[in-house]
């Protein structure tokens, strides 16, 4: 969601600069700054930005620099003269210094609010659309890099999952061996049928077949959603939560140090994915 767009319009008597900055946010948080004479168009500008940018903490700025003789600011001579008169009663200063103080006091300068010229606004609207187009391009470029990063990290998770699948039979054998050793250590005769029943129970308790299948499905679904044309940052966030749930369950059931090391690596990759998902619409 981060991005920057700018456009500049040169009119006969003024230069208008339009800037758009966007940072990450769960929703659209738009702050608009512009001269008071353009406030009548603020709602239309907000709707236009919301339609195109959807989410993000967005700062919109419209700056006006007077380059010709036309100006809406006028010196209120009567007020300034009265200020100077009163200042002279307080301090015996140089006339220029008194003028500098007077001009900074309230109502010394007045601004005449002109109506918006529709022809001028039409040109400004085009520049606003240009700035929006620039920030969208910026976002798309960033999105392409994020997409590649997600694909690489999902590929890493697949590789780690395959290692989990490969070592799982050894893990189950280890569970069986530990149980058999435990029985042997207490030097008690056991009912073989009962022992097999208990063994099956513990093996089923530690079984991660369903988790492995679901995790693989979630990874597939993540990539499918990533390649969708829809705005899907929140959806990818939900899928990543499901991925995390399966990884955590594998870790809690594994009871096998080599597999738990793989689970730690998987969690690390997933956390990096979640951090980057904050940048996705």
Beta strands, then each sheet from edge to edge (+ up, - down):
strand 1: 3-10
strand 2: 14-23
strand 3: 28-33
strand 4: 56-66
strand 5: 73-75
strand 6: 109-111
sheet 1: 1+ 2- 4+ 3+
sheet 2: 5+ 6-
end
